[in-house]
Amino acid sequence: MVSRCYTVAFQGIDALPVTVEVHIASGLPAFTIVGLPDKAVAESRERVRSALNSIGLALPARRITVNLAPADVIKEGSHFDLPIALGLLAAMEIFPDSALNDTVAMGELGLDGHLASVAGILPAAVFAAAQGKAFVCPAAQGGEAAWSGAEKILPAPDLPSLIACFKDGVPLPPPVPQSVEKSPVLPDMKDIKGQENAKRAVEIAAAGGHNLLMIGPPGSGKSMLAARVPSLLPPLSPREILEISMIHSVAGLIRDGKLVSERPFRAPHHSASMPALVGGGQRAKPGEISLAHNGVLFLDELPEFSRTALEALRQPLETGEVGVARANIHVTYPARFQLIAAMNPCRCGYLGVAGQECSRAPRCAEDYQSRISGPLFDRIDMHIDVPAVAPWDLAKASEGEPSAAVAARVAAALDVQRKRYEGVGIDKNAQASGTILEQTVSLTSAAQALLVKAAEKMRLSARGYHRVLRVARTIADLAGSGEADTAHVAEALSYRRLVYGRDG
């Protein structure tokens, strides 16, 4: 007899249908799983066997073959335990095989038959909803699955409750969508004293989604500025919440069934490897740049990251997605993030500070900053100096402008951009291609002449030229101007800082 149950395999955040076929035939006792299972799936045999024994059922002393079709797709993860167990129970005629015809199941089995949480519940539930099938998952993740909109979700605490449901029609408690995770209290811009130029640059970067590099000595407030960028960004839209939550679900980061509600702010340590940043590993999991999708990726001490890890950022910064290619798998993850980076001007950190710079200055600055390649540097829209805070600024008792006031200006500028690019598939100036910029960005004749002359003088690449144009458009949006004039272009050019030793 052959019974069938249905589950999914993951390719990035996309769920691929998998049919679990269970065949019990005469022959020497054996339990074989075929269909390109990984180690975790192969170990399902022991978990399923123990789970069935713990509820008083024994596997028949016959030849059992489990096929995971299609056989040319690698099956990874412990979530295959439950569909294998359900297929076995149907093959053993514990309940009719027809009960599984329109059901997608996933979950890890404990040795006592309870169901444990697994990664990827949300995209799997979305897949089941699109197929018009019921979705079976661990009870602890019913709230997460409920956000998919599937009409029938069966969150089960253990295997006996599922047997009672499929055999006797005993209903399972319906899942309750958990309230979206509450946003934490974000650091406020008012805490930063001085650094008016840097705060202006951060506001522009937030208003257009621009990548930003801050260069300054230790203790000048670069990390504080970066940590306050999320407080300037608008709330997530429902579409963005779903996109981010699906990535976090595949990565196993959804807790208590609550979707992500705040924009991601990822700040990996500079010892992070290339797979940790862009994704990869044995199961090609999403990396930091995908976990920062629709949010901020903060790279502190930028030159201290490995060269290969930094160079791997170049393509995602342009395309908004990352392809993870391995010998046995190729997946694509969304990765449209805003890069905020910080670095010291040199290894000692005090270049240009009288009495504190090292004896190798200025050669140490050239060596240190050259760790960032020209192509990567060219992809960063804005480069600013963040000098040490003056003692009189630190002594001031008054607070600066709060994040709420800055966020209101940022929201107004972003609203203008959404209307400008409606129907084009983008919503921020930083995402606009050269062609779109030419069609949508108006420059006064004087501003155009200034930009052309400066691009020639500064030897800007075509990419650098367009990035200056994007920043100028954002500055004009913040000013409520329909055209970008010379003042807007001049300010945008001032943020196109040359790396030390590359000014020719």
N, C-alpha and C positions, 0 to 999 in steps of 0.2 A: 504494500500500500504506500502511496506517495501523498503526503500532505504538504500544503504550502502556506507560508506566512510571509508578510511583506515588511521590509524595513528600508533603510537608506544607507548609502555611503556618501562621504563628503568629498567634494572637489572644490577647495576654497570654502566659500560660504554657500555654494550650491549643493543641494541634496540630490543625489542620483538614486533612482529606484533599484532596489535589490530584492530579489525573490529568494526566500529561504525554503528549499525543498528538502523534505525529510523522507527517507526511504528505509523501511524496516523489512529485511528479507531473511530467509533461512540461511544458515551458515554458521561458521565459528563466531562466537561473540566478539564484536569489535565496534568501535565508535570512531568514525572518520569524518573529518570536516575538510571539504575541498572547495576550490573557488578562490585561490589566492588569499588565504587568511594570513594575517600577521600573527605574532606571538600571542598577543592578548586574545585574539579570536580563537586560536588553537587551544588556549587554556580554558576556553568556555566549556569544554568537555567535562572537566573536573568540577567546575562550579555548578553546571547544570545537574550533573550526577548527584552531587552532595545535596543540592537544593531539593531535588525530587525525593531523595532518601529521607530528608528531614521532615517532609510532609507525608511520609508513609507510602511513597510510590517508588518502585524499583524499575530500572530500565530492563526491558526484556533481554533474555540471554540469546540474542540474535545479532545479525550484522546490521548495524545502523550507519547509514551514509547521509551526511548533511551536505547539500550543494548550495553554495552562495552564488547565484547567477545575477548578472553575467560574469562568467569565470575570468574575463580578462581585465576586470577592475579590481584593484587591490582593496581588500577589506581590512580596515584598521579600527581598533577600539573595542572596549568591553560592552558597548551597547548592543552587540549581536547576541548577548546571552539570552535576553527575553524572547526575541523571535525564534531562536533555536529551541528554547524550552516549550514555547507554545506550539511550534510545529511538531515536536515530539509528543506532546500531550494529545494533539489531534490524531497523530499517526497511531497512538496507543488507544484511540477511541475513548478517551476520557471525556471529550466533548466533540461535537460534530466538526468536521473540517470546514464546512460552510460558514461557521462562525467567524472564520478568519479571512473570508474572501475580500471584504472591504475594510481591512484593518492594517494600519501601519503601526509597528511596535518597536520600541527601543528602551533599553534599560539594562543595568548590570545586576546580576543575581548575587546575593549573599549566600553563604553556605547553609543558612537556615531558611532560605526561601524569600527573604525580604528583598525589596527592590531599592537599589542605590542610585544616586544621581549620576548622570553622564553629561558630557559636553554635547552641544549641538541641538538641544531640544527645540529651541525657537525656529531655526530654519527647517527642521524636520516637520514640525507642526504646520508651518506655512506650506510646505510641500503637500502634506496630507490634506490640508484644506483645499488646495488647488486641485487635487485629484478627487475631491468629494468623498474621502475615506475617513473612517474613525481613526483616532490616534490614541495609542496606549503608551503611557509613560509612568515613571515613578511618581508616587503621590506628592513627594516633596517638590516636584517640578511642574505640578499641574497648573499653578498660577502663571508660570512662564509660558506654558503651552497655550493657555487661555488667550493670550494676546494675539495669537495667530488668526483668530476668527473662525477656527474650525467648529463645525456644528456639533460634533460628537467627540468629546475628549474623555478618556477613561484613565484617571490617575489612580493607580493601584498601589497600596502599601506593600503587598506581598503576593506570592504566587497563588495561595489558596483563595484569596479574594477574586482573582481573575478567573480561576476555575469555576467558582460559584457564579460569577457573572456570565461566562460563556456557556456553562452547562445548565444552570437553573434560572438564569435571568435575574439574579440578585443584583440590583443596581448599585453602582459605586457613587460615592458622594461627588457631586459636580464640582469642577475646579472653580476657584474664585480668583480672578485676575488681581494680583497684588498691586497696591498703589505704587506708582512710579517712585523709585528711590529718591528720597529727599536730597536736594542739593545742599552741600555743605556751605558754611559761611566762608566766602572767598576773601582773600586778602584785599585790602582797599588801597587805592592810589593815594589817599590822603595821608598814609603813613610815610610816604617818601618825601624827604626834605631836600630841597634844592633840585638839581638835575632837570631843570625846566626844558632844556633842549631834548633830552632823552625822553621825557614824558610826552613831548609833542610827537616825537618819532614813533613811540609806541602807539599813540592814538591813531596816527596815520596808518600804521601797519594793521591795526585792528579794523579800521574802517574800510580797508580794501583787501584784506586777506593776504597782505604782502609778507614775504620772508624777511627777517631782520637779523642782522649781525651786530652785536654790541662788543666794542673793544675798549678795555679800560683796566686800570690797576686793581689789585685785590681790594675788596671792601668798598668799591665805588657804588654798589647797588644794582649790579647787572642781574643777579638772581632775583632780587626783590622786584625789579621791573618785570621780568619774565613771568614771575608767579602771579602777577596782577593782570596779565593779558586776558585770562578767562573772565574776569569780572567786567571787562569792557565789551564782551561779545554778547549778541542777542540770544535769547532762549532757543533751545532746539525745536525744530518743527517736528510734527509727528513722523514725517518721512525720515528725517535724520535720526530720530530716536530709534526707529525700526532698523535702519542700516547699521548704526553703531551697536545696538543690542545683538544683532545677528552675528556680528564679528566677535563680540565678547562672549556670546553663547558658544560659538565654535571653539574659542580659546578656553572655555570652562570658567569664565569669570563672572557669570551671572549668579547672584546670591539671593536666596529666598524668593525666587521668581520675580524679582523686581527689575524692570527695565532700567537702562541707563538714562538719567535725566539731565545730567550736566555735560557740557562739552569736555571731552577728554583732555587731560593735561598730563602728558607722559614725559618723564625726565630720567631716562636711563643713565646709568653711570658710564663714565668714559671707557671703562674696561669691557663694555658690551661688545660681543662678537658680531660679525656680519649677519649670521642667521638670526641672532637675537633682535637686530635692528630691522631687517627687511623681511624676516620670516624664513622658515625652513626647519631643519632638524629632521629626525626620523619620520615624523608624521606631517611635515610641511605646515606647521602651525603658523598663524599670523604673527608678525613681528611688531615691534614698537611703532613703526610707521603706520601700520594698519590699525593698531589699537588707538592711534591718535587720529583716525579718520574723522573728519568734520570737527577737529579740535586742534590742539597745539602740541607740537613736539619740541621740547626744550633740550638742547644739547649744550651743557655747560662744559667749559674747558675743551672747546671744539678741536684744537690741534692734538689733544691727547687721545682722541679716538683713533683706532687703527685706520690706515690709509684705505684698505679694501672696504671697510665698513662705510667710510665717508663717500667713497666713489660709488658705492651701490645706491646712494641716495639720488644720484643725478637723474636717472630716468623717472623715478616716481615723482620728483619735484616738477617734472614737465608734464607727465601724462595723468597723474592722479591715481595710478594703480601700479601694482608691483606683480611681476610674474616670477614665481619661484619654480625654477626648473631643476629637477633631479633626474637621475638615470631612470628611475621607475615611476616618476610622477611629475606632472606639470600643473600648477594651480595658479590662479590669479586672485589677488585680494584687492579691495578698494584701499586707496592710500592718498586721499586728498587732504593733506594736513598743512598747517601753517608752521613753518620752521622758524623758531626763535633760537638763536645761537649766541653764546657768549665766550669770550676768550680774553686772556691777558695779552698785552702788546708784545711781550717777549717772555722767555722762561722765568726770569726773575720777577717780572710783572711790573717793574717800575721804570720803564723806558721814558726818558724825558723828565723824570722827577729828580731834581737836583739833590745830590747827596745820597740817593737810594738806588740809582741804576747801577748795574754791574759793570765790570771793567771791559766787557766785550761789546757794550753798546757802541754804535747801533747795529753791529753785525749780528748780534744775538736775535734782534727783532726780525731781520731778513730770514735767518735760518728757521726761526720758530714759525713765522707766519707763512712761509713757503710750504709748510706741511699741508696747507689747504690748496688744492689744485686750482688752476685758473678756471677750468670749466665749472667746478662746483661754486667757486666764488662768484662767477658770472650769473649763476642762477639765484643768487640772493639779491632781492630787490633793493634793500636799504642797508647801508653800513654806517654806523655812527660811533663816535668816540664818547665814552662815558668817563669823564675825569673824576678824580677823587673829590669827595664832597668837602666844601670849605667849612672850617670850624664854626664860622658865624651862621651858616645855614643849619648846622646841627644844633646850635644853641637856641634857634628860634622855637618859641613855644606854640606858635600857630600851626594849624594843620593845613595841608595842601588841598587841592580840589578833590572831592570824593569821586570814586569810581562811577557812582550813579549819574553824575553830571556829564562825565566824559562818555559814558555808555549811551546817553541820550543822543549826543551828537553822532556817535558811531552808528547807532540804529537809524538815524535819519539819512546818513550817507549811504548805508547799505540798502535802505528802501529805495533810494534813487537808482541805485545800480540794478536792483531786481527789476524795476520797471524798464530800465534802459535795455537790458538783455533778455527781456521776456520773449520766449519763443526761440532763443538761440541755444538753450541748454546749459547756460552758466548763470551765475548770479552775483559774481564779484569781479572787480576790475583785474585782480591778480590772475583770474582764469582766462582772460580775454586773449585770443591769438592776435597776431599782427594784422590779419585781414579784418577781424572784428573791430580792432582798435581804429583802423583807418576809416571804417564805416560809421563808427559811433562817437569817436572822440574829436571834438572841434577845437582847434588851436587858432589863436589870433595870428595874423601874419608875422607880428614881431616875435611871438612865442615860438613859432615854427622856425624862424631864422635863428633865434637863440639856440634852439635844440640842435639844429643841423650844425651850427658852428661849434657848439660844445662837443657834440659827438665826434667831430673831426679832430678837435684839439685833444680830447681825452681818449681818442682811438677806441671808441665804444664798438663792440660787436653788434650785429643786428639784434641779438637777444638783449644786450645791454640797452640799446636804443629803445626797444619796445618796453623794457621794464621801467625806464625813466618815464616814458609816456604814460604807463599805467599809474605810477605813483603821482604824476602831475594831475591825472584825471581824478584820483582820490582826493588830493589836496583841494582841487576845485569843487568836488562834491561836498567836502566838509565846509567849504566857504559858501555853498549854495550858488555857485556860479555855473552857468550853462556852458561857458567856454573856458578853456585853460589859457591863462594869459602868461606874460613873462614872469610875474612873481611866482606863480605856481610851478612853472618849469624850472626856474632858478632854484626854488627850494627842493624840488625833486632831484636836481643835479647835485645839490649839496649833500645828498644822502648816497651818492655814488662814490664812496671813498675808495681810493686805490690802496691795495695792500702794500705795506712797506717793502721797498726794494723792487716793486713792479711798476713804478711810475715812469720808467723809461728814461 
